[in-house]
């Protein structure tokens, strides 16, 4: 887990609180939402980040550099990546 602002609010998953996974077999860490293909990333992103639970948003945040998924729901890994 990574909490960007410590115990200060909002402490909301996908806003300032993100999950990462340690993969011991390969000895590396993956952000929640990482997938090997853009299609799989998009599927996970739509199901688990855009639906407002914030669970699989870490990969988007790292790759796209924004949290626009909090404001608009028509984002895509292969298309629109910002609200503006």
Buried (B, 14 or more C-beta within 10 A) or exposed (E): EEEEEEEEEEEEBBBBBBBBEEEEEEEEEBBBBBBEEEEEBBBBBBEBBBEEEBBBBBBBBEBBEBBBBBEEEEBEBEEEBEEE
